[in-house]
């Protein structure tokens, strides 16, 4: 077993489990900050402080802020609003309506759950590195595939209805976040839900 000597004291290296737990704490902290404040307004020091760790520990897990942003986006997608509906046991129209009501809601905008990175980062992503934009695109394609899979009549290819639906969902949440009128935001979300239901004929 490897031992590390530091300041004449013998310490044991952290276990792989401890390292993974620390990494997840950083990702959770980073996702929360990036999603609500954006890339430029998020600092590594703040992320690490919120995770209960020092900045020096950051580089044991990530090589740069850009890499952290990329991985935090994937973390948010795996723990966010849409992912929470995957194991609901519902299928078809019932699943679609429940998903739409949860995604296109004021609670999604202000709730404590991890929000969807597609909607919350849509205005932040255009100026990021190609790798980050590729990750964003991959998450968007997964969103389309998930919805297609849960439909009453799924197909092997993403059709225009699903593309229109996800554009409506992401755009509706993104726009509702930035207007400074809560009643208007709620009207936008309600309108998007109704239009989405009409689009998929699930009223």
Rosetta constraint file for C-alpha pairs under 8 A:
AtomPair CA 2 CA 12 HARMONIC 7.19 0.50
AtomPair CA 2 CA 13 HARMONIC 7.29 0.50
AtomPair CA 3 CA 10 HARMONIC 6.50 0.50
AtomPair CA 3 CA 11 HARMONIC 6.07 0.50
AtomPair CA 3 CA 12 HARMONIC 5.22 0.50
AtomPair CA 3 CA 13 HARMONIC 6.70 0.50
AtomPair CA 4 CA 10 HARMONIC 5.72 0.50
AtomPair CA 4 CA 11 HARMONIC 5.23 0.50
AtomPair CA 4 CA 12 HARMONIC 6.04 0.50
AtomPair CA 4 CA 13 HARMONIC 6.74 0.50
AtomPair CA 5 CA 9 HARMONIC 5.43 0.50
AtomPair CA 5 CA 10 HARMONIC 4.55 0.50
AtomPair CA 5 CA 11 HARMONIC 6.18 0.50
AtomPair CA 6 CA 10 HARMONIC 6.45 0.50
AtomPair CA 6 CA 11 HARMONIC 7.25 0.50
AtomPair CA 14 CA 18 HARMONIC 6.05 0.50
AtomPair CA 14 CA 19 HARMONIC 6.51 0.50
AtomPair CA 15 CA 19 HARMONIC 6.33 0.50
AtomPair CA 16 CA 20 HARMONIC 6.16 0.50
AtomPair CA 17 CA 21 HARMONIC 6.16 0.50
AtomPair CA 18 CA 22 HARMONIC 6.17 0.50
AtomPair CA 19 CA 23 HARMONIC 6.18 0.50
AtomPair CA 20 CA 24 HARMONIC 6.22 0.50
AtomPair CA 21 CA 25 HARMONIC 6.31 0.50
AtomPair CA 22 CA 26 HARMONIC 6.36 0.50
AtomPair CA 23 CA 27 HARMONIC 6.24 0.50
AtomPair CA 23 CA 61 HARMONIC 6.35 0.50
AtomPair CA 24 CA 28 HARMONIC 6.05 0.50
AtomPair CA 25 CA 29 HARMONIC 6.21 0.50
AtomPair CA 25 CA 51 HARMONIC 5.57 0.50
AtomPair CA 26 CA 30 HARMONIC 5.97 0.50
AtomPair CA 26 CA 47 HARMONIC 6.79 0.50
AtomPair CA 26 CA 48 HARMONIC 6.45 0.50
AtomPair CA 26 CA 51 HARMONIC 5.53 0.50
AtomPair CA 27 CA 31 HARMONIC 5.86 0.50
AtomPair CA 27 CA 68 HARMONIC 7.41 0.50
AtomPair CA 27 CA 71 HARMONIC 7.21 0.50
AtomPair CA 27 CA 72 HARMONIC 5.20 0.50
AtomPair CA 27 CA 75 HARMONIC 6.71 0.50
AtomPair CA 28 CA 32 HARMONIC 6.31 0.50
AtomPair CA 28 CA 51 HARMONIC 7.90 0.50
AtomPair CA 28 CA 72 HARMONIC 7.23 0.50
AtomPair CA 28 CA 75 HARMONIC 7.41 0.50
AtomPair CA 28 CA 76 HARMONIC 7.88 0.50
AtomPair CA 29 CA 33 HARMONIC 6.38 0.50
AtomPair CA 29 CA 47 HARMONIC 5.57 0.50
AtomPair CA 29 CA 48 HARMONIC 7.52 0.50
AtomPair CA 29 CA 50 HARMONIC 6.10 0.50
AtomPair CA 29 CA 51 HARMONIC 5.74 0.50
AtomPair CA 30 CA 34 HARMONIC 5.91 0.50
AtomPair CA 30 CA 47 HARMONIC 5.46 0.50
AtomPair CA 30 CA 68 HARMONIC 7.39 0.50
AtomPair CA 30 CA 69 HARMONIC 7.36 0.50
AtomPair CA 30 CA 72 HARMONIC 6.05 0.50
AtomPair CA 31 CA 35 HARMONIC 5.84 0.50
AtomPair CA 31 CA 69 HARMONIC 7.67 0.50
AtomPair CA 31 CA 72 HARMONIC 4.87 0.50
AtomPair CA 31 CA 73 HARMONIC 6.49 0.50
AtomPair CA 31 CA 75 HARMONIC 7.14 0.50
AtomPair CA 31 CA 76 HARMONIC 6.05 0.50
AtomPair CA 32 CA 36 HARMONIC 6.31 0.50
AtomPair CA 32 CA 114 HARMONIC 7.24 0.50
AtomPair CA 33 CA 37 HARMONIC 5.61 0.50
AtomPair CA 33 CA 38 HARMONIC 7.06 0.50
AtomPair CA 33 CA 42 HARMONIC 6.12 0.50
AtomPair CA 33 CA 47 HARMONIC 7.17 0.50
AtomPair CA 34 CA 38 HARMONIC 4.48 0.50
AtomPair CA 34 CA 39 HARMONIC 5.59 0.50
AtomPair CA 34 CA 41 HARMONIC 7.95 0.50
AtomPair CA 34 CA 42 HARMONIC 6.13 0.50
AtomPair CA 34 CA 69 HARMONIC 7.23 0.50
AtomPair CA 34 CA 72 HARMONIC 7.98 0.50
AtomPair CA 34 CA 121 HARMONIC 7.99 0.50
AtomPair CA 35 CA 115 HARMONIC 7.59 0.50
AtomPair CA 35 CA 117 HARMONIC 6.52 0.50
AtomPair CA 35 CA 120 HARMONIC 5.66 0.50
AtomPair CA 35 CA 121 HARMONIC 6.22 0.50
AtomPair CA 36 CA 120 HARMONIC 7.25 0.50
AtomPair CA 37 CA 41 HARMONIC 5.64 0.50
AtomPair CA 37 CA 42 HARMONIC 6.33 0.50
AtomPair CA 38 CA 42 HARMONIC 6.33 0.50
AtomPair CA 38 CA 121 HARMONIC 7.07 0.50
AtomPair CA 38 CA 124 HARMONIC 6.25 0.50
AtomPair CA 39 CA 69 HARMONIC 7.41 0.50
AtomPair CA 39 CA 124 HARMONIC 7.02 0.50
AtomPair CA 42 CA 46 HARMONIC 7.17 0.50
AtomPair CA 42 CA 47 HARMONIC 7.48 0.50
AtomPair CA 43 CA 47 HARMONIC 6.38 0.50
AtomPair CA 44 CA 48 HARMONIC 6.12 0.50
AtomPair CA 44 CA 55 HARMONIC 7.00 0.50
AtomPair CA 44 CA 58 HARMONIC 7.97 0.50
AtomPair CA 44 CA 65 HARMONIC 6.97 0.50
AtomPair CA 45 CA 49 HARMONIC 6.02 0.50
AtomPair CA 45 CA 54 HARMONIC 7.63 0.50
AtomPair CA 45 CA 55 HARMONIC 5.77 0.50
AtomPair CA 46 CA 50 HARMONIC 6.09 0.50
AtomPair CA 47 CA 51 HARMONIC 6.25 0.50
AtomPair CA 48 CA 52 HARMONIC 6.20 0.50
AtomPair CA 48 CA 53 HARMONIC 5.10 0.50
AtomPair CA 48 CA 54 HARMONIC 5.80 0.50
AtomPair CA 48 CA 55 HARMONIC 5.86 0.50
AtomPair CA 48 CA 58 HARMONIC 7.15 0.50
AtomPair CA 49 CA 53 HARMONIC 5.62 0.50
AtomPair CA 49 CA 54 HARMONIC 6.52 0.50
AtomPair CA 49 CA 55 HARMONIC 7.81 0.50
AtomPair CA 53 CA 57 HARMONIC 6.77 0.50
AtomPair CA 54 CA 58 HARMONIC 7.25 0.50
AtomPair CA 55 CA 59 HARMONIC 7.87 0.50
AtomPair CA 56 CA 60 HARMONIC 7.88 0.50
AtomPair CA 57 CA 61 HARMONIC 7.41 0.50
AtomPair CA 58 CA 62 HARMONIC 6.19 0.50
AtomPair CA 59 CA 63 HARMONIC 5.68 0.50
AtomPair CA 59 CA 64 HARMONIC 7.62 0.50
AtomPair CA 62 CA 67 HARMONIC 6.42 0.50
AtomPair CA 62 CA 68 HARMONIC 6.20 0.50
AtomPair CA 63 CA 67 HARMONIC 6.54 0.50
AtomPair CA 63 CA 68 HARMONIC 7.92 0.50
AtomPair CA 64 CA 68 HARMONIC 6.41 0.50
AtomPair CA 65 CA 69 HARMONIC 6.15 0.50
AtomPair CA 66 CA 70 HARMONIC 6.28 0.50
AtomPair CA 66 CA 129 HARMONIC 7.78 0.50
AtomPair CA 66 CA 132 HARMONIC 7.68 0.50
AtomPair CA 67 CA 71 HARMONIC 6.22 0.50
AtomPair CA 68 CA 72 HARMONIC 5.83 0.50
AtomPair CA 69 CA 73 HARMONIC 6.14 0.50
AtomPair CA 69 CA 132 HARMONIC 7.64 0.50
AtomPair CA 70 CA 74 HARMONIC 6.69 0.50
AtomPair CA 70 CA 131 HARMONIC 7.77 0.50
AtomPair CA 70 CA 132 HARMONIC 5.33 0.50
AtomPair CA 70 CA 135 HARMONIC 6.82 0.50
AtomPair CA 71 CA 75 HARMONIC 6.19 0.50
AtomPair CA 72 CA 76 HARMONIC 6.09 0.50
AtomPair CA 73 CA 77 HARMONIC 6.25 0.50
AtomPair CA 73 CA 117 HARMONIC 6.14 0.50
AtomPair CA 73 CA 135 HARMONIC 7.94 0.50
AtomPair CA 73 CA 136 HARMONIC 7.57 0.50
AtomPair CA 74 CA 78 HARMONIC 6.26 0.50
AtomPair CA 74 CA 135 HARMONIC 7.58 0.50
AtomPair CA 74 CA 139 HARMONIC 7.47 0.50
AtomPair CA 75 CA 79 HARMONIC 6.27 0.50
AtomPair CA 76 CA 80 HARMONIC 5.34 0.50
AtomPair CA 76 CA 114 HARMONIC 6.28 0.50
AtomPair CA 76 CA 115 HARMONIC 7.13 0.50
AtomPair CA 76 CA 116 HARMONIC 6.71 0.50
AtomPair CA 76 CA 117 HARMONIC 6.20 0.50
AtomPair CA 77 CA 82 HARMONIC 7.75 0.50
AtomPair CA 77 CA 83 HARMONIC 6.93 0.50
AtomPair CA 77 CA 116 HARMONIC 6.21 0.50
AtomPair CA 77 CA 117 HARMONIC 6.26 0.50
AtomPair CA 77 CA 139 HARMONIC 7.03 0.50
AtomPair CA 78 CA 83 HARMONIC 5.91 0.50
AtomPair CA 79 CA 83 HARMONIC 5.97 0.50
AtomPair CA 79 CA 84 HARMONIC 6.95 0.50
AtomPair CA 79 CA 114 HARMONIC 6.34 0.50
AtomPair CA 80 CA 84 HARMONIC 6.41 0.50
AtomPair CA 80 CA 113 HARMONIC 6.93 0.50
AtomPair CA 80 CA 114 HARMONIC 4.67 0.50
AtomPair CA 80 CA 115 HARMONIC 5.15 0.50
AtomPair CA 80 CA 116 HARMONIC 5.34 0.50
AtomPair CA 80 CA 117 HARMONIC 7.83 0.50
AtomPair CA 81 CA 85 HARMONIC 7.35 0.50
AtomPair CA 81 CA 102 HARMONIC 7.46 0.50
AtomPair CA 81 CA 103 HARMONIC 6.38 0.50
AtomPair CA 81 CA 108 HARMONIC 7.23 0.50
AtomPair CA 81 CA 113 HARMONIC 7.18 0.50
AtomPair CA 81 CA 114 HARMONIC 6.51 0.50
AtomPair CA 81 CA 115 HARMONIC 5.57 0.50
AtomPair CA 81 CA 116 HARMONIC 5.76 0.50
AtomPair CA 82 CA 86 HARMONIC 7.27 0.50
AtomPair CA 82 CA 99 HARMONIC 7.04 0.50
AtomPair CA 82 CA 103 HARMONIC 6.95 0.50
AtomPair CA 82 CA 116 HARMONIC 7.00 0.50
AtomPair CA 82 CA 143 HARMONIC 7.90 0.50
AtomPair CA 84 CA 88 HARMONIC 7.72 0.50
AtomPair CA 85 CA 95 HARMONIC 7.87 0.50
AtomPair CA 85 CA 99 HARMONIC 6.47 0.50
AtomPair CA 88 CA 95 HARMONIC 7.95 0.50
AtomPair CA 90 CA 94 HARMONIC 6.24 0.50
AtomPair CA 90 CA 95 HARMONIC 4.94 0.50
AtomPair CA 91 CA 95 HARMONIC 4.86 0.50
AtomPair CA 91 CA 96 HARMONIC 7.61 0.50
AtomPair CA 91 CA 150 HARMONIC 5.66 0.50
AtomPair CA 91 CA 151 HARMONIC 6.90 0.50
AtomPair CA 91 CA 152 HARMONIC 7.22 0.50
AtomPair CA 92 CA 96 HARMONIC 6.30 0.50
AtomPair CA 92 CA 150 HARMONIC 5.59 0.50
AtomPair CA 92 CA 151 HARMONIC 4.47 0.50
AtomPair CA 92 CA 152 HARMONIC 4.28 0.50
AtomPair CA 92 CA 153 HARMONIC 7.92 0.50
AtomPair CA 93 CA 97 HARMONIC 6.09 0.50
AtomPair CA 93 CA 151 HARMONIC 6.75 0.50
AtomPair CA 93 CA 152 HARMONIC 6.65 0.50
AtomPair CA 93 CA 202 HARMONIC 5.81 0.50
AtomPair CA 94 CA 98 HARMONIC 6.27 0.50
AtomPair CA 95 CA 99 HARMONIC 6.00 0.50
AtomPair CA 95 CA 150 HARMONIC 7.16 0.50
AtomPair CA 96 CA 100 HARMONIC 6.06 0.50
AtomPair CA 96 CA 147 HARMONIC 7.64 0.50
AtomPair CA 96 CA 150 HARMONIC 7.57 0.50
AtomPair CA 96 CA 151 HARMONIC 7.27 0.50
AtomPair CA 97 CA 101 HARMONIC 6.07 0.50
AtomPair CA 97 CA 197 HARMONIC 7.45 0.50
AtomPair CA 97 CA 202 HARMONIC 7.44 0.50
AtomPair CA 98 CA 102 HARMONIC 6.25 0.50
AtomPair CA 99 CA 103 HARMONIC 5.99 0.50
AtomPair CA 100 CA 104 HARMONIC 5.66 0.50
AtomPair CA 100 CA 169 HARMONIC 7.94 0.50
AtomPair CA 100 CA 193 HARMONIC 6.28 0.50
AtomPair CA 100 CA 196 HARMONIC 7.94 0.50
AtomPair CA 101 CA 105 HARMONIC 6.18 0.50
AtomPair CA 101 CA 193 HARMONIC 6.94 0.50
AtomPair CA 102 CA 107 HARMONIC 7.70 0.50
AtomPair CA 102 CA 108 HARMONIC 6.88 0.50
AtomPair CA 103 CA 108 HARMONIC 6.02 0.50
AtomPair CA 103 CA 169 HARMONIC 7.40 0.50
AtomPair CA 103 CA 173 HARMONIC 7.93 0.50
AtomPair CA 104 CA 108 HARMONIC 7.00 0.50
AtomPair CA 104 CA 169 HARMONIC 6.61 0.50
AtomPair CA 104 CA 172 HARMONIC 7.23 0.50
AtomPair CA 104 CA 173 HARMONIC 6.35 0.50
AtomPair CA 104 CA 189 HARMONIC 5.31 0.50
AtomPair CA 104 CA 190 HARMONIC 7.37 0.50
AtomPair CA 104 CA 192 HARMONIC 7.28 0.50
AtomPair CA 104 CA 193 HARMONIC 6.45 0.50
AtomPair CA 105 CA 109 HARMONIC 6.96 0.50
AtomPair CA 105 CA 186 HARMONIC 7.48 0.50
AtomPair CA 105 CA 189 HARMONIC 6.22 0.50
AtomPair CA 105 CA 190 HARMONIC 7.87 0.50
AtomPair CA 106 CA 110 HARMONIC 6.42 0.50
AtomPair CA 106 CA 111 HARMONIC 7.86 0.50
AtomPair CA 106 CA 185 HARMONIC 7.83 0.50
AtomPair CA 106 CA 186 HARMONIC 6.61 0.50
AtomPair CA 106 CA 189 HARMONIC 7.74 0.50
AtomPair CA 107 CA 111 HARMONIC 4.72 0.50
AtomPair CA 108 CA 113 HARMONIC 7.58 0.50
AtomPair CA 108 CA 115 HARMONIC 6.20 0.50
AtomPair CA 109 CA 115 HARMONIC 7.27 0.50
AtomPair CA 109 CA 173 HARMONIC 7.28 0.50
AtomPair CA 109 CA 176 HARMONIC 7.94 0.50
AtomPair CA 109 CA 177 HARMONIC 6.48 0.50
AtomPair CA 115 CA 120 HARMONIC 7.12 0.50
AtomPair CA 116 CA 120 HARMONIC 6.23 0.50
AtomPair CA 117 CA 121 HARMONIC 5.41 0.50
AtomPair CA 117 CA 122 HARMONIC 7.68 0.50
AtomPair CA 118 CA 122 HARMONIC 5.78 0.50
AtomPair CA 118 CA 136 HARMONIC 7.02 0.50
AtomPair CA 118 CA 139 HARMONIC 7.59 0.50
AtomPair CA 118 CA 140 HARMONIC 6.87 0.50
AtomPair CA 118 CA 170 HARMONIC 6.38 0.50
AtomPair CA 119 CA 169 HARMONIC 8.00 0.50
AtomPair CA 119 CA 170 HARMONIC 4.67 0.50
AtomPair CA 119 CA 171 HARMONIC 6.71 0.50
AtomPair CA 119 CA 173 HARMONIC 5.93 0.50
AtomPair CA 119 CA 174 HARMONIC 5.01 0.50
AtomPair CA 120 CA 173 HARMONIC 7.77 0.50
AtomPair CA 120 CA 174 HARMONIC 6.12 0.50
AtomPair CA 121 CA 125 HARMONIC 5.91 0.50
AtomPair CA 122 CA 126 HARMONIC 7.57 0.50
AtomPair CA 122 CA 174 HARMONIC 7.07 0.50
AtomPair CA 124 CA 128 HARMONIC 7.57 0.50
AtomPair CA 125 CA 132 HARMONIC 7.68 0.50
AtomPair CA 125 CA 133 HARMONIC 6.55 0.50
AtomPair CA 125 CA 136 HARMONIC 7.85 0.50
AtomPair CA 126 CA 133 HARMONIC 7.31 0.50
AtomPair CA 128 CA 132 HARMONIC 6.22 0.50
AtomPair CA 128 CA 133 HARMONIC 6.60 0.50
AtomPair CA 129 CA 133 HARMONIC 6.43 0.50
AtomPair CA 130 CA 134 HARMONIC 6.08 0.50
AtomPair CA 131 CA 135 HARMONIC 6.32 0.50
AtomPair CA 132 CA 136 HARMONIC 6.31 0.50
AtomPair CA 133 CA 137 HARMONIC 6.15 0.50
AtomPair CA 134 CA 138 HARMONIC 6.14 0.50
AtomPair CA 135 CA 139 HARMONIC 6.26 0.50
AtomPair CA 136 CA 140 HARMONIC 6.29 0.50
AtomPair CA 137 CA 141 HARMONIC 6.23 0.50
AtomPair CA 138 CA 142 HARMONIC 6.24 0.50
AtomPair CA 139 CA 143 HARMONIC 6.26 0.50
AtomPair CA 140 CA 144 HARMONIC 6.48 0.50
AtomPair CA 141 CA 145 HARMONIC 6.19 0.50
AtomPair CA 142 CA 146 HARMONIC 6.02 0.50
AtomPair CA 143 CA 147 HARMONIC 6.36 0.50
AtomPair CA 143 CA 166 HARMONIC 7.58 0.50
AtomPair CA 144 CA 148 HARMONIC 6.11 0.50
AtomPair CA 144 CA 158 HARMONIC 6.69 0.50
AtomPair CA 144 CA 162 HARMONIC 6.26 0.50
AtomPair CA 144 CA 163 HARMONIC 6.71 0.50
AtomPair CA 144 CA 166 HARMONIC 6.78 0.50
AtomPair CA 145 CA 149 HARMONIC 6.05 0.50
AtomPair CA 145 CA 158 HARMONIC 6.68 0.50
AtomPair CA 146 CA 150 HARMONIC 6.42 0.50
AtomPair CA 147 CA 151 HARMONIC 6.37 0.50
AtomPair CA 147 CA 162 HARMONIC 7.22 0.50
AtomPair CA 148 CA 154 HARMONIC 5.39 0.50
AtomPair CA 148 CA 155 HARMONIC 6.81 0.50
AtomPair CA 148 CA 158 HARMONIC 6.68 0.50
AtomPair CA 148 CA 162 HARMONIC 6.80 0.50
AtomPair CA 149 CA 154 HARMONIC 5.35 0.50
AtomPair CA 149 CA 155 HARMONIC 7.47 0.50
AtomPair CA 150 CA 154 HARMONIC 6.88 0.50
AtomPair CA 158 CA 162 HARMONIC 6.52 0.50
AtomPair CA 158 CA 163 HARMONIC 7.16 0.50
AtomPair CA 159 CA 163 HARMONIC 6.52 0.50
AtomPair CA 160 CA 164 HARMONIC 6.00 0.50
AtomPair CA 161 CA 165 HARMONIC 6.08 0.50
AtomPair CA 161 CA 199 HARMONIC 6.96 0.50
AtomPair CA 161 CA 200 HARMONIC 7.12 0.50
AtomPair CA 162 CA 166 HARMONIC 6.16 0.50
AtomPair CA 163 CA 167 HARMONIC 6.14 0.50
AtomPair CA 164 CA 168 HARMONIC 6.10 0.50
AtomPair CA 165 CA 169 HARMONIC 6.18 0.50
AtomPair CA 165 CA 196 HARMONIC 5.95 0.50
AtomPair CA 165 CA 199 HARMONIC 7.47 0.50
AtomPair CA 166 CA 170 HARMONIC 6.01 0.50
AtomPair CA 167 CA 171 HARMONIC 5.78 0.50
AtomPair CA 168 CA 172 HARMONIC 5.68 0.50
AtomPair CA 168 CA 192 HARMONIC 6.48 0.50
AtomPair CA 168 CA 196 HARMONIC 7.34 0.50
AtomPair CA 169 CA 173 HARMONIC 6.28 0.50
AtomPair CA 169 CA 192 HARMONIC 7.00 0.50
AtomPair CA 170 CA 174 HARMONIC 6.07 0.50
AtomPair CA 171 CA 175 HARMONIC 5.99 0.50
AtomPair CA 172 CA 176 HARMONIC 6.07 0.50
AtomPair CA 172 CA 188 HARMONIC 6.47 0.50
AtomPair CA 172 CA 189 HARMONIC 6.04 0.50
AtomPair CA 172 CA 192 HARMONIC 6.34 0.50
AtomPair CA 173 CA 177 HARMONIC 6.18 0.50
AtomPair CA 173 CA 189 HARMONIC 6.96 0.50
AtomPair CA 174 CA 178 HARMONIC 6.86 0.50
AtomPair CA 175 CA 179 HARMONIC 6.55 0.50
AtomPair CA 175 CA 185 HARMONIC 7.67 0.50
AtomPair CA 175 CA 188 HARMONIC 8.00 0.50
AtomPair CA 176 CA 184 HARMONIC 7.67 0.50
AtomPair CA 176 CA 185 HARMONIC 4.44 0.50
AtomPair CA 176 CA 186 HARMONIC 7.36 0.50
AtomPair CA 176 CA 188 HARMONIC 6.49 0.50
AtomPair CA 176 CA 189 HARMONIC 7.03 0.50
AtomPair CA 177 CA 185 HARMONIC 7.25 0.50
AtomPair CA 179 CA 184 HARMONIC 7.47 0.50
AtomPair CA 179 CA 185 HARMONIC 6.57 0.50
AtomPair CA 181 CA 185 HARMONIC 6.24 0.50
AtomPair CA 182 CA 186 HARMONIC 6.16 0.50
AtomPair CA 183 CA 187 HARMONIC 6.24 0.50
AtomPair CA 184 CA 188 HARMONIC 6.19 0.50
AtomPair CA 185 CA 189 HARMONIC 6.33 0.50
AtomPair CA 186 CA 190 HARMONIC 6.07 0.50
AtomPair CA 187 CA 191 HARMONIC 5.97 0.50
AtomPair CA 188 CA 192 HARMONIC 6.15 0.50
AtomPair CA 189 CA 193 HARMONIC 6.20 0.50
AtomPair CA 190 CA 194 HARMONIC 6.26 0.50
AtomPair CA 191 CA 195 HARMONIC 6.09 0.50
AtomPair CA 192 CA 196 HARMONIC 5.92 0.50
AtomPair CA 193 CA 197 HARMONIC 6.18 0.50
AtomPair CA 194 CA 198 HARMONIC 6.27 0.50
AtomPair CA 195 CA 199 HARMONIC 6.01 0.50
AtomPair CA 196 CA 200 HARMONIC 6.32 0.50
AtomPair CA 197 CA 201 HARMONIC 5.72 0.50
AtomPair CA 197 CA 202 HARMONIC 5.09 0.50
AtomPair CA 197 CA 203 HARMONIC 5.44 0.50
AtomPair CA 198 CA 202 HARMONIC 6.49 0.50
AtomPair CA 198 CA 203 HARMONIC 6.38 0.50
